[in-house]
Amino acid sequence: MYVDPRLVILSRGPGLYSTMRLTEESQRYGFITRVIDPMSISTAVDDDGAKIYHQGWPIQTDAVIPRIGFSITRPGSSIVRQFERMGAIVHNTADAILLSRDKIAATQVMAECGLPVPKTISVASMDDCMQALRTIGSYPLVIKASEGTQGASVFLLDDEARAISLLAQMFQRGMRPLIQEYIEESHGRDIRVIVVRGRVVASMERKARGTEFRSNFHLGGSVEAIKLTPDQESVAIRAANELGLDVAGVDMLDSASGPLVLEANSSPGLEGIERATGINVAARIVSSLRARVRERIEEGDMPPNQDVPHGSSIESHLDSNEASG
């Protein structure tokens, strides 16, 4: 008989609000939960398939919630992919995480699917900057790094000289900049929407503090619950779906022509939106995952839990490989 399902939350910060909330709710929903730093995990691939080890012992799990920080996007995603290969149910696949973290690729995908996005230009060298600035056409404009989260490396420039200077500095630091039109109607404001498996579960408006134009909660911005229009809700759901995200924090701006999608975050913070809305977002995420586990059990595709057999540590795995060699 199948016992309580096992869940691994991949996070480098077990004491962070979002990680603690997901841990709390997962246990309430009957998961046997472990929080593991993805950078402390070892992977192995041999004739018997994919394996994952932590502190010398194999990890067996039914489901995974990745909370992969920006600084470890690529190595963290490789761990997520290994769990996928082992058959675990994963909220946000490695491919979806990588795509959403690449602002250029994500914007390309959304634009190709007909989603409304701000006019955005990726420049590869200083030689292309003047043409890109002319294409945007007016100041102020936004310059940001092609990869980053929580408002890091996002700047509002109000003249050409400052824009050129900033672009030169970014290239010197090995960064690939994006030049984006400025939406005056949304100065210092944006909308964060949490989408879980194709459904909006919570939404809020974020407002910047003082003269700051970036509205991120972690930069001191204020938050309040809002009710989305049908158009805003549809755009948020489509953005998450097109990027392949089971769980997404979709950021949008209100423009004169309607909502514009800025990006979709694969590991959205929960503190601001739970406080603003009073909605138990962590429970919505976990209950969705629990339903997927239940479906797999009912379909007979998930074997009963088994204890890790004695002698199946990474050392024994290596010893067996040496013996067979």
Backbone torsions as a table, in degrees:
resi	resn	phi	psi	omega
1	MET	NA	142.1	-176.8
2	TYR	-76.5	130.4	178.3
3	VAL	-99.1	-171.4	-175.9
4	ASP	-54.0	134.2	-179.3
5	PRO	-71.0	153.3	-178.6
6	ARG	-99.0	142.1	-179.6
7	LEU	-132.9	134.7	171.0
8	VAL	-111.2	125.6	171.0
9	ILE	-101.3	115.9	179.8
10	LEU	-85.6	111.9	-177.5
11	SER	-156.9	139.5	175.5
12	ARG	-86.3	-7.3	-177.5
13	GLY	-127.7	81.1	-179.3
14	PRO	-61.2	-21.7	179.7
15	GLY	-92.2	0.8	178.1
16	LEU	-70.9	149.5	-176.7
17	TYR	-53.3	-51.1	-175.2
18	SER	-63.0	-42.8	179.7
19	THR	-64.3	-43.4	179.8
20	MET	-64.8	-39.2	179.8
21	ARG	-66.6	-42.5	178.7
22	LEU	-65.7	-37.8	177.1
23	THR	-63.4	-47.2	-179.5
24	GLU	-59.1	-48.2	-176.9
25	GLU	-71.5	-34.8	179.6
26	SER	-64.6	-38.9	177.4
27	GLN	-67.7	-36.3	177.9
28	ARG	-65.7	-30.1	179.1
29	TYR	-89.3	10.0	172.1
30	GLY	92.1	9.2	176.5
31	PHE	-80.6	145.0	165.5
32	ILE	-89.7	105.8	-165.3
33	THR	-107.8	136.8	171.9
34	ARG	-127.4	134.8	172.0
35	VAL	-99.4	122.0	-175.5
36	ILE	-129.0	134.5	174.2
37	ASP	-69.1	118.9	-178.1
38	PRO	-60.7	-24.8	-179.6
39	MET	-80.4	-2.8	175.9
40	SER	-102.1	9.1	-176.8
41	ILE	-100.3	138.7	173.9
42	SER	-109.2	148.3	179.8
43	THR	-122.3	152.4	178.1
44	ALA	-142.3	143.7	175.1
45	VAL	-132.9	125.0	176.9
46	ASP	-144.1	-164.9	-177.3
47	ASP	-63.3	-21.3	179.8
48	ASP	-88.4	-1.7	178.1
49	GLY	110.4	-162.5	-176.6
50	ALA	-86.7	143.3	177.8
51	LYS	-139.0	153.7	176.7
52	ILE	-129.8	136.7	-179.5
53	TYR	-125.0	145.6	174.7
54	HIS	-137.8	123.1	-178.3
55	GLN	53.8	37.7	173.9
56	GLY	89.6	-4.7	-176.4
57	TRP	-123.3	147.5	-178.4
58	PRO	-69.0	145.3	176.0
59	ILE	-100.5	127.3	173.1
60	GLN	-118.4	125.6	-179.2
61	THR	-147.7	157.6	178.9
62	ASP	-96.1	-29.0	-174.8
63	ALA	-146.9	156.5	-177.9
64	VAL	-138.4	134.3	168.6
65	ILE	-112.9	108.7	180.0
66	PRO	-82.9	127.4	169.7
67	ARG	-118.2	73.2	-172.6
68	ILE	-90.1	115.4	179.3
69	GLY	-71.2	159.3	-177.2
70	PHE	-57.2	-40.6	-174.3
71	SER	-66.4	-18.3	-179.8
72	ILE	-121.6	30.7	-175.4
73	THR	-53.9	-51.5	-174.2
74	ARG	-73.3	-52.0	177.5
75	PRO	-63.9	-36.0	178.2
76	GLY	-64.7	-39.2	179.3
77	SER	-66.5	-32.7	178.1
78	SER	-66.0	-33.2	175.7
79	ILE	-68.0	-43.6	177.7
80	VAL	-58.8	-43.2	-179.8
81	ARG	-62.8	-36.4	178.4
82	GLN	-64.8	-41.8	175.7
83	PHE	-60.8	-40.0	177.6
84	GLU	-60.1	-44.4	-178.3
85	ARG	-64.6	-26.3	179.0
86	MET	-85.0	-1.1	174.8
87	GLY	94.3	6.1	178.9
88	ALA	-71.7	148.1	172.4
89	ILE	-79.1	122.6	-173.9
90	VAL	-118.7	124.0	171.8
91	HIS	-79.5	103.6	-175.7
92	ASN	82.8	106.5	-179.0
93	THR	-73.3	166.2	177.9
94	ALA	-59.6	-43.1	-179.6
95	ASP	-61.9	-40.9	-179.5
96	ALA	-67.3	-39.1	178.3
97	ILE	-63.2	-47.7	-178.9
98	LEU	-62.6	-42.3	-179.3
99	LEU	-64.9	-46.4	-176.6
100	SER	-67.2	-28.0	-179.9
101	ARG	-77.5	-20.0	179.3
102	ASP	-92.7	99.8	-173.9
103	LYS	-61.5	-33.6	179.3
104	ILE	-65.7	-54.1	-177.7
105	ALA	-62.6	-41.4	-179.0
106	ALA	-64.0	-42.0	178.2
107	THR	-64.6	-39.4	177.4
108	GLN	-59.8	-47.6	-178.7
109	VAL	-61.5	-46.4	-178.0
110	MET	-65.4	-41.3	179.5
111	ALA	-65.0	-41.2	179.7
112	GLU	-63.4	-27.5	179.9
113	CYS	-88.6	3.8	177.4
114	GLY	85.0	10.5	176.6
115	LEU	-76.7	141.6	-179.3
116	PRO	-75.1	123.4	178.8
117	VAL	-132.2	154.7	175.4
118	PRO	-63.8	152.7	174.7
119	LYS	-59.8	123.0	-171.7
120	THR	-136.5	135.3	179.4
121	ILE	-129.0	129.1	173.7
122	SER	-97.9	125.6	-178.3
123	VAL	-112.3	138.2	-175.3
124	ALA	-97.6	-18.9	-178.3
125	SER	-157.0	165.6	178.4
126	MET	-62.2	-26.4	-179.2
127	ASP	-60.7	-27.5	-176.7
128	ASP	-95.8	-3.8	-171.3
129	CYS	-67.9	-43.4	-177.6
130	MET	-62.0	-42.7	178.5
131	GLN	-64.2	-39.6	179.4
132	ALA	-64.3	-43.1	179.0
133	LEU	-64.0	-38.5	177.6
134	ARG	-67.0	-35.3	179.9
135	THR	-66.2	-41.8	175.6
136	ILE	-60.8	-43.1	164.3
137	GLY	94.8	-19.4	-177.4
138	SER	-155.6	160.1	176.2
139	TYR	-114.9	153.6	-1.6
140	PRO	-70.0	165.3	174.4
141	LEU	-141.6	167.9	-175.9
142	VAL	-108.4	134.6	172.7
143	ILE	-122.5	130.9	-178.4
144	LYS	-142.5	160.1	173.6
145	ALA	-74.5	150.2	-177.6
146	SER	-71.6	-15.0	176.2
147	GLU	-134.6	137.5	-179.8
148	GLY	158.1	161.6	-178.8
149	THR	-139.1	165.7	174.5
150	GLN	57.7	33.0	174.7
151	GLY	80.6	4.3	179.8
152	ALA	-68.1	141.7	176.9
153	SER	56.8	44.6	174.2
154	VAL	-124.2	126.0	-172.6
155	PHE	-133.7	146.0	174.7
156	LEU	-107.8	119.8	-177.0
157	LEU	-114.4	136.7	-175.7
158	ASP	-111.6	6.3	173.4
159	ASP	-156.2	163.9	-173.7
160	GLU	-65.4	-40.8	-177.0
161	ALA	-60.7	-45.6	179.3
162	ARG	-66.7	-37.2	179.5
163	ALA	-63.5	-46.0	179.9
164	ILE	-63.2	-42.6	179.6
165	SER	-61.4	-45.2	179.9
166	LEU	-65.1	-43.1	179.6
167	LEU	-60.2	-41.3	178.9
168	ALA	-62.2	-42.7	178.4
169	GLN	-62.9	-39.7	-179.2
170	MET	-65.5	-42.4	178.1
171	PHE	-64.6	-38.6	178.7
172	GLN	-61.9	-29.5	-180.0
173	ARG	-91.9	8.4	177.4
174	GLY	77.2	17.5	-179.9
175	MET	-93.4	148.2	175.1
176	ARG	-105.1	112.3	-174.3
177	PRO	-84.8	153.8	168.9
178	LEU	-112.9	136.8	174.8
179	ILE	-109.6	128.1	-170.9
180	GLN	-134.4	145.0	177.5
181	GLU	-65.4	148.4	178.7
182	TYR	-93.6	130.4	179.6
183	ILE	-100.7	99.8	-172.9
184	GLU	-60.2	-37.7	-177.6
185	GLU	-61.8	-21.4	-177.1
186	SER	-110.5	22.6	-177.7
187	HIS	-56.4	123.6	177.6
188	GLY	71.2	12.1	-179.2
189	ARG	-137.3	144.5	166.9
190	ASP	-152.8	176.5	-177.3
191	ILE	-120.5	130.1	174.4
192	ARG	-109.6	127.8	-179.5
193	VAL	-123.0	127.3	174.6
194	ILE	-94.3	120.4	178.5
195	VAL	-112.9	128.8	178.2
196	VAL	-125.5	114.3	177.8
197	ARG	51.0	48.3	173.8
198	GLY	80.6	12.0	178.6
199	ARG	-130.8	138.3	174.1
200	VAL	-76.1	125.9	179.2
201	VAL	-109.8	-20.1	178.4
202	ALA	-164.9	153.4	178.4
203	SER	-150.9	147.8	179.7
204	MET	-149.7	158.9	171.8
205	GLU	-103.5	135.4	178.0
206	ARG	-109.7	135.9	-180.0
207	LYS	-123.3	135.5	-178.3
208	ALA	-69.8	157.4	178.8
209	ARG	-92.6	129.0	175.7
210	GLY	60.0	-129.1	-178.3
211	THR	-87.6	-3.0	178.8
212	GLU	-64.6	133.7	179.4
213	PHE	-95.3	-14.7	176.9
214	ARG	-84.1	132.3	-170.7
215	SER	-102.3	8.5	-174.5
216	ASN	-58.0	139.7	179.5
217	PHE	-58.7	-39.4	-177.8
218	HIS	-72.1	-8.9	175.0
219	LEU	-100.1	11.9	176.4
220	GLY	94.2	8.2	178.9
221	GLY	-69.5	157.5	177.2
222	SER	-93.3	157.1	-177.7
223	VAL	-134.3	147.3	173.7
224	GLU	-151.3	148.4	-178.7
225	ALA	-67.2	145.1	174.6
226	ILE	-137.1	158.3	173.4
227	LYS	-99.8	124.6	-178.2
228	LEU	-74.8	150.2	168.5
229	THR	-76.2	160.3	176.8
230	PRO	-55.5	-36.1	179.9
231	ASP	-67.2	-44.4	178.4
232	GLN	-61.9	-43.3	-179.9
233	GLU	-63.1	-44.1	-179.7
234	SER	-63.0	-43.3	-179.1
235	VAL	-64.4	-42.2	-179.8
236	ALA	-62.6	-44.5	-179.8
237	ILE	-64.5	-43.5	179.6
238	ARG	-62.9	-40.4	-179.9
239	ALA	-61.2	-46.9	178.9
240	ALA	-61.8	-43.8	-178.4
241	ASN	-64.9	-44.4	-177.0
242	GLU	-66.3	-28.4	177.8
243	LEU	-89.9	-0.4	176.0
244	GLY	75.7	22.6	-175.6
245	LEU	-93.6	122.6	172.7
246	ASP	-70.4	-39.3	178.1
247	VAL	-125.2	126.1	-176.4
248	ALA	-144.8	144.2	166.5
249	GLY	-104.8	101.0	-175.8
250	VAL	-89.9	125.7	179.1
251	ASP	-103.0	129.0	-177.2
252	MET	-133.0	156.2	172.2
253	LEU	-115.2	148.6	171.7
254	ASP	-92.3	123.7	176.5
255	SER	-118.7	172.7	179.4
256	ALA	-61.7	-25.5	-178.3
257	SER	-97.1	0.5	-179.8
258	GLY	124.2	-173.8	-177.8
259	PRO	-69.7	143.1	175.0
260	LEU	-122.3	135.9	179.9
261	VAL	-88.2	125.5	174.6
262	LEU	-85.9	-53.1	-178.0
263	GLU	-168.8	172.7	175.0
264	ALA	-131.0	125.7	-176.3
265	ASN	-95.0	128.3	-178.1
266	SER	-80.8	-15.0	177.0
267	SER	-130.2	65.8	-174.8
268	PRO	-66.3	140.2	174.9
269	GLY	-68.0	145.1	-176.3
270	LEU	-104.2	-17.7	-172.5
271	GLU	-62.7	-52.4	-177.2
272	GLY	-61.5	-45.0	-174.4
273	ILE	-75.9	-32.2	175.6
274	GLU	-68.5	-38.4	178.4
275	ARG	-69.0	-40.3	-176.5
276	ALA	-70.1	-39.3	-171.8
277	THR	-101.5	-21.7	-173.7
278	GLY	73.9	8.1	-179.6
279	ILE	-90.2	137.8	178.0
280	ASN	-81.5	81.3	-176.4
281	VAL	-66.4	-38.5	179.1
282	ALA	-57.8	-41.1	179.2
283	ALA	-65.4	-37.3	178.6
284	ARG	-63.7	-40.0	178.9
285	ILE	-65.9	-48.0	-176.8
286	VAL	-67.6	-40.9	-178.7
287	SER	-64.9	-34.4	176.1
288	SER	-64.1	-42.5	178.4
289	LEU	-67.0	-40.1	179.1
290	ARG	-62.0	-37.6	178.4
291	ALA	-65.3	-37.8	178.3
292	ARG	-66.2	-39.9	177.1
293	VAL	-63.2	-43.8	-179.5
294	ARG	-61.3	-41.5	179.0
295	GLU	-61.3	-42.0	-179.2
296	ARG	-66.7	-38.5	177.7
297	ILE	-62.3	-45.4	-178.3
298	GLU	-64.8	-30.3	178.2
299	GLU	-80.9	-7.2	179.3
300	GLY	77.1	19.3	-177.1
301	ASP	-95.3	0.8	-177.9
302	MET	-122.1	121.2	-179.0
303	PRO	-72.5	159.5	175.9
304	PRO	-61.8	151.0	176.0
305	ASN	-62.8	143.4	176.7
306	GLN	-133.6	147.4	175.2
307	ASP	-69.0	152.2	174.9
308	VAL	-67.5	122.8	-177.1
309	PRO	-67.7	147.4	177.9
310	HIS	-61.0	136.5	177.9
311	GLY	87.0	10.9	-179.0
312	SER	-103.7	26.1	178.9
313	SER	-70.0	173.2	179.8
314	ILE	-63.0	-31.4	178.5
315	GLU	-62.2	-43.4	-179.6
316	SER	-68.2	-32.2	177.0
317	HIS	-63.1	-44.8	179.7
318	LEU	-67.7	-39.4	179.2
319	ASP	-61.3	-40.7	-178.2
320	SER	-67.4	-35.5	178.2
321	ASN	-67.0	-39.9	179.0
322	GLU	-65.4	-38.8	-179.4
323	ALA	-65.3	-38.7	-178.1
324	SER	-75.7	-19.0	-179.4
325	GLY	-82.8	NA	NA
